[in-house]
Amino acid sequence: MTLSLEEKIGQMLVVGFEGLEPPQYMLDWIAEGRVGGVILFARNVASPAQVAALTEACHAAAPCPLLIAIDQEGGVVARLRDQFAESPGAMALGAADSEALAEDVSAVLGAEMRALGINWNLAPALDLTHNIHNPSVGVRSLGIDPERVAGLGVAQVRGFQKAGVAATAKHFPGKANTPVDPHVSLPVIDGPLDDLWDTDLVPFRAASEAGIAAMMITHVQFTALEPRYPSTLSPRIIDGLLRRDIGFEGVISTDCMEMKAVTNAYGPGESAVLAALAGASTILFSHTRAYQEAAHDALIEAARSGRLPEATIDRAVSKVAAMKEQFAAGMAPPAFDRIRHPDHLAIMARAARAGMVVMAGEAGWTPVDAAGDQSVGLVEFASALDSEALESGGHTGLAALLAASLPALQSVALDPGGAATDALAQARQIAARVDVLIVATRNAHLYPDQRDATQALIRAGRRPILLCLRNPYDAGVLSGMDATLFTCGDSAPSLQAAVDAILGRFEPAGRLPVPLVMPG
């Protein structure tokens, strides 16, 4: 179909909204061609039936195929959790080191997205994890070895795209070699292109060769390549490095333009125009209606004034149209029988077990005997996902799973910050009286109080077992454990695998895809 200039600009915009159903203004924007896609977050998800109704409403309003995107990496970044098949995260797949398993897991995620009318996944993350202090990658990474990350990442791409969902390699050209989170400020990485070409760019090059549908650009600035702009706004990075040097032909999307790495220096209108001029095919504004409107208006004005050439717009729109044609979801009825299918749950459980790693101390690894008479304590630095259960007096997900087999379990949940509280005093009491102490950390290496509290508990406890539920680097800053178990992520199947390993139901055989200690 022939598009007007305004409709072409609309095809380049992907936006988010609040609520469990699309607001009327969003349906109007879709119908008018003001946006070419929408992005869903956890705020838009309550149940499979609700998500299906939301996507059906969006697709029905669209005069041409619509992209409905979501961040469903698996593990710590997953918008579809309760009532869906949760998966272990990327680092667990790296620890399992099986391309067949990585493909199977992604195929399950893709099948469930596609069944509900979602046709664009903003995954996989192909960042190499260089810096243990990076707050935004961690267990979202498949590891540090470029070739292994490339192989596993391409397997994930196959799984998603065979299921009918466009995959997206992110965050090009790699954002993990910095301690700065682009949500907070602009990360800057120094270093020559030769270093990137042989390390961070290897997985992205492999994904491009494998026919991935899209790439997402990071907001990180690479000074050797771009002295002025974050990568999202850089023609040298997008048109030069990604299009010309790597030869990528698919859709190039920005990361969310509402992150402070961009907004600290540019308004929404100017940043959108700069991204389009740099060669972005789609420009993402995830949250704020006023920003979305400002971006749309600025792009229209830049096009009418000649600042944004129509040839640049046409190239972007052609890329988007090709991806829509390949992955158009249309109005197919939702396939609820695919959601949490027993086969899907079995694959996720198998992957979580394969991604478990055990590191024994001098005495060797001895699982807890559920039938024995030893007392067991669990001190857990809790996840934000457990806050509702804890506020109502319940257990964390991990404590509930462990208590099902150990009814006498003594447990307490602590804030990840590790600050001194009544709960911390209770944790010390538990450590002093139990025969086996399990301390479950979440990024203790990033939180000094959590690290110090954990170390004190390990020293005070008998048979201390460290359970690293997020980054494995916690084990590199702690000592004195009888054994350390690594889940490489804390999604539901990984928590179950941790419990099964603690109770000796299987022997963990995964291998960490990262060193415990590295520069940074």
Secondary structure, 3 states (H helix, E strand, C coil): CCCCHHHHHHHCEEECCCCCCCCHHHHHHHHHCCCCEEEECHHHCCCHHHHHHHHHHHHHHCCCCCEEEECEEECCEECCCCCCCCCCCHHHHHHHCCHHHHHHHHHHHHHHHHHCCCCEECCCECCCCCCCCCCCCHHHCCCCCHHHHHHHHHHHHHHHHHCCCECEEEEECCCCCCCCCCCCCCCEECCCHHHHHHCCHHHHHHHHHCCCCEEEECCCEECCCCCCCCHHHCHHHHHHHHHHHCCCCCEEEECCCCCHHHHCCCCHHHHHHHHHHHCCCEEEECCCHHHHHHHHHHHHHHHHHCCCCHHHHHHHHHHHHHHHHHHCCCCCCCCHHHCCCHHHHHHHHHHHHHCCEEEECCCCCCCCCCCCCCCEEEEEECCHHHHHHHHCCCCCHHHHHHHHHCCCCEEEEECCCCCCCHHHHHHHHHHHHCCEEEEEECCHHHCHHHHHHHHHHHHHCCCEEEEECCCHHHHHHCCCCCEEEECCCCCHHHHHHHHHHHCCCCCCCCCCCCCCCCCC
